Amino acid sequence: MDSANTLLGRAMAQKSHFVATIAKHQSTVGARAITQTNAPEPSSSKSNLSVNFRTRPLSTAEIKQGFFPVLFCTETQTTLYYPSFRMLTDSSVDVQEFEFDGNFAGEAGDAHVYETAVQQKFFDVLNQNGILTIMAYGQTGSGKTYTMMNIAEKLVNDFPFENDISAFISIIEIQGDVIRDLSVAGEGRKVPADAKVLLDGAGLPVLQNVAEYEAKSKEQVLEFFHHGFAMRTTRSTLKNAASSRSHFICTIRICGGKLGFDAVVKLVDLAGSETGSDKKDHDAVRLKEAISINKSLMSLKECIRKSTLLSETSEDASNKSSHIPFRSSKLTMVLKDALDPTLPRFTSTVVFALAAPTVADIPHTFNTYRYALALKSLNRADDKDASILEHKAAAKSAEPASQEKLTPMAWSRAKLERWIEMQFENQVQLTDLLGPRGDPSHFGRHAADFVLPAWKFLYSMSADEWIANAKTHAKFTDADRVGNVREKYKKLFLKERATVKADGLSTSVTGKVTLLSLEENVVTEKKLSRAELAMQKAKAKGAALRATSLSSK
Ligand SMILES: Nc1ncnc2c1ncn2[C@@H]1O[C@H](COP(=O)(O)OP(=O)(O)OP(=O)(O)O)[C@@H](O)[C@H]1O
């Protein structure tokens, strides 16, 4: 076995290859050029939904720990690099490219983000007495609160505070089924959890026990806003020392003036989404909290998707609104007036999907990407069936190898992780199933020498072990579902194992096949057709056969 020093040297070399490969690829695509643009034209999309992706700069702590960025944004696209350490081939770097309505790098100025993604929507809403909803979604510590705070500050500067115009503000947080009025909270004062949301006869949300305050200036609006943020329920999590554990909603009505303004702005800072591994050290209360957060985020996604699809159809929408599950969570009940397309008011929704930039956050970034993709795909006029689209995209991202008929044993660890996450809807992760014996993070940098590859470990585990691990490490109790996923995994494995060998290629969600060789530190990027893929496989097989026959001579 190699000495520790040799292994350390090899690990360092891998990392520097990875970093160098990213830098080289970035320079070829000319990424990171952030140019200031003027506010865009009013959106032509009928659905008035725009979905933006933003990352943040590395924190000092992340730099100290040696993390490096793998997520980059330009004006038009976001690029994610992730390692693919295949069992049967050389290691390589996969590239995933996202295109959202807005793509914002960590260094993109807040004024630029506001002017590009929000400002025009605000003026549209103001002129039509509509409702503008701005919401931030992402893992804990990804920059949701930072983005919402800065957007609020820029937005308030555009409020028309003259000619008898007032802003009426209310601030609530939603934690599970509990709603609190944060405006009445103060130092050492307990926030009463007695606020309620009801839907009136017209289907509009009515908040009870929530105060509304009048603000006459920008400064007063911001004072309320900052007070609300300060009073919000936070907890220390693995990712963020003061992680927001509630959904924060600040509603501002802008009324009065000669033009008779009656517009509404809702600023929604969603609680941080968590994946299975974040929940590892949770006690029962925290676990319940995390499940409730994820459930409400899912129901929000469902309501936005169904509302947007409905607003795109010309048929009588009112009959169908009952199929939109607004009552499935307090969050969606409170936002119903902003999302329900059957209500007569003009509405516009701006979603910010936030992701942390480091290599350690890749599973979360994929999670956020999938959430945002499910919303973004609705804006594509030529692809109305969003559920099919999302299903296809999820299937592609989770089982890209199956397209090239690769077995799970040729999947990279990241792909295996994504497949497991999708099977369990983010409630169980690969590391949960592996347990400490199979999880390389328990073995430090020498993992490769001690731990079986993840695919092999899963394959060799009995049904009882799968179930026990899911229960112990993810506290996931649905034994039948665990059993079914295990069966599916084994079937995938067995079906292809006999016939196919790995070919060193992988497909990104966007369908581009990208191979960046780490070993030679040479960047080769290529879009491959099916025929070319087949050729690559044939060549690999031929080379393997030649090698075997040479060695037997
Ligand atoms: N674009 C950015 N530029 C500079 N710093 C940023 C940016 N985005 C986030 N940060 C910093 O990153 C840290 C985490 O951000 P923030 O608290 O906004 O995360 P969050 O997603 O709201 O987390 P949680 O869900 O746990 O509350 C903060 O210290 C914040 O100042």
PDBQT file of the ligand as one rigid body, heavy atoms in Angstrom, charges set to zero:
ROOT
HETATM    1  N1  LIG A 601     -23.941  37.525  -3.209  1.00  0.00    +0.000 N 
HETATM    2  C1  LIG A 601     -23.294  37.529  -2.024  1.00  0.00    +0.000 A 
HETATM    3  N2  LIG A 601     -22.199  38.300  -1.846  1.00  0.00    +0.000 NA
HETATM    4  C2  LIG A 601     -21.523  38.295  -0.683  1.00  0.00    +0.000 A 
HETATM    5  N3  LIG A 601     -21.867  37.545   0.405  1.00  0.00    +0.000 NA
HETATM    6  C3  LIG A 601     -22.952  36.775   0.301  1.00  0.00    +0.000 A 
HETATM    7  C4  LIG A 601     -23.719  36.721  -0.913  1.00  0.00    +0.000 A 
HETATM    8  N4  LIG A 601     -24.731  35.852  -0.725  1.00  0.00    +0.000 NA
HETATM    9  C5  LIG A 601     -24.609  35.393   0.540  1.00  0.00    +0.000 A 
HETATM   10  N5  LIG A 601     -23.550  35.933   1.160  1.00  0.00    +0.000 N 
HETATM   11  C6  LIG A 601     -23.102  35.637   2.539  1.00  0.00    +0.000 C 
HETATM   12  O1  LIG A 601     -23.235  34.224   2.750  1.00  0.00    +0.000 OA
HETATM   13  C7  LIG A 601     -23.704  33.940   4.063  1.00  0.00    +0.000 C 
HETATM   14  C8  LIG A 601     -24.987  33.106   4.016  1.00  0.00    +0.000 C 
HETATM   15  O2  LIG A 601     -25.992  33.869   3.373  1.00  0.00    +0.000 OA
HETATM   16  P1  LIG A 601     -27.506  33.923   3.879  1.00  0.00    +0.000 P 
HETATM   17  O3  LIG A 601     -27.593  34.038   5.359  1.00  0.00    +0.000 OA
HETATM   18  O4  LIG A 601     -28.180  34.937   3.051  1.00  0.00    +0.000 OA
HETATM   19  O5  LIG A 601     -27.949  32.451   3.496  1.00  0.00    +0.000 OA
HETATM   20  P2  LIG A 601     -29.424  31.823   3.540  1.00  0.00    +0.000 P 
HETATM   21  O6  LIG A 601     -29.592  31.080   2.269  1.00  0.00    +0.000 OA
HETATM   22  O7  LIG A 601     -30.422  32.862   3.863  1.00  0.00    +0.000 OA
HETATM   23  O8  LIG A 601     -29.266  30.792   4.722  1.00  0.00    +0.000 OA
HETATM   24  P3  LIG A 601     -30.422  30.149   5.652  1.00  0.00    +0.000 P 
HETATM   25  O9  LIG A 601     -31.411  29.441   4.820  1.00  0.00    +0.000 OA
HETATM   26  O10 LIG A 601     -29.645  29.179   6.501  1.00  0.00    +0.000 OA
HETATM   27  O11 LIG A 601     -30.987  31.272   6.445  1.00  0.00    +0.000 OA
HETATM   28  C9  LIG A 601     -23.922  35.288   4.738  1.00  0.00    +0.000 C 
HETATM   29  O12 LIG A 601     -22.774  35.565   5.521  1.00  0.00    +0.000 OA
HETATM   30  C10 LIG A 601     -24.017  36.267   3.585  1.00  0.00    +0.000 C 
HETATM   31  O13 LIG A 601     -23.585  37.560   3.931  1.00  0.00    +0.000 OA
ENDROOT
TORSDOF 0
